[in-house]
Structure formats: C-alpha cells, structure tokens
Amino acid sequence: MPKKTDFYKGLKLLGTQKEQELNDKIREFINNRSFIESISNNSQQQVPRINKFQEASERMSIIMNYPTKQDVANVAKLVIQLEEKVDKVEELLLHLTEGEKRSSRRSSRNKKRESTGQGRDKKKISDFLFDSLLSNAKVQVKGL
C-alpha cells in the first residue's frame, strides 16, 4: 500500500515539475520580441488567403445550397428577436387575462351587491348621470 501512495506522489511531483518547465518555455517565447514579430508577419500574410477561402466557400454555398456561417448568424439573430417578441406577447396576454379576471370579479361583486340591495344606489346614480348626459347631448344636437 505505501508503494502506491509513493508512486502517485512521485507522479504528481514529476507532473508539477514538467508543467513548470513548459510554462517557463512559453514565457520565454512570449517575451522574445523577434518571435512575436515573426508570428505577426506570418499571420498578416495568411489574412488574404483566409479571405479567399471564405469567398470561395460562400460561392460554393450558393451553388450547392447550404448555409454559410453568416447565414447561421443571421438566423440566430432572427431567432433572438422572435423570442423577444413572443415574450412581449406572452406578457400582454398575461396582463389581459388578469384584467379579465378582475373585471369578472367586479361584475360578480356587483351582481351580489344588486341582489342584496347595496349596488342599487350606485346604479341609480350612474343611470341618472347617463340619462342627463344623453338628454344634454340631444338638446345640443337639436340646437345645431
């Protein structure tokens, strides 16, 4: 049993040492200005080739009728916009259904009040106001 733990400890120590050595080599390359400049020059030379490959790929996608990376990105944007619109519609529907529930509760309360006689006075007042406004409108129409 002690041999296994020693093996794992030794393996862990060896791994840590190799990781440190690799990190040191990477730091040396990154800090080497001439190396970075050569990488930069090489990447600048590759840009026109990459652009040509992208153009060729887009032409082939038209011929072979398959989507390009840009097509997929556009579809993703449209899907996001659609999800936002669906969320807005869901919120509006929720708001409307809550409003209907409130109005149905009010009408049921009014029916209860009317049956008990509590709402009669309010209904009489609203009827009086409606009738007076209606008669006032009729007088104004006749005067024209």
C-alpha positions, 0 to 999 in steps of 0.5 A: 500500500505505501508503494502506491501512495509513493508512486502517485506522489512521485507522479504528481511531483514529476507532473508539477515539475514538467508543467513548470518547465513548459510554462517557463518555455512559453514565457520565454517565447512570449517575451522574445520580441523577434518571435512575436514579430515573426508570428505577426508577419506570418499571420498578416500574410495568411489574412488574404488567403483566409479571405479567399477561402471564405469567398470561395466557400460562400460561392460554393454555398450558393451553388450547392445550397447550404448555409454559410456561417453568416447565414447561421448568424443571421438566423440566430439573430432572427431567432433572438428577436422572435423570442423577444417578441413572443415574450412581449406577447406572452406578457400582454396576454398575461396582463389581459387575462388578469384584467379579465379576471378582475373585471369578472370579479367586479361584475360578480361583486356587483351582481351580489351587491344588486341582489342584496340591495347595496349596488342599487344606489350606485346604479341609480346614480350612474343611470341618472348621470347617463340619462342627463348626459344623453338628454344634454347631448340631444338638446345640443344636437337639436340646437345645431 
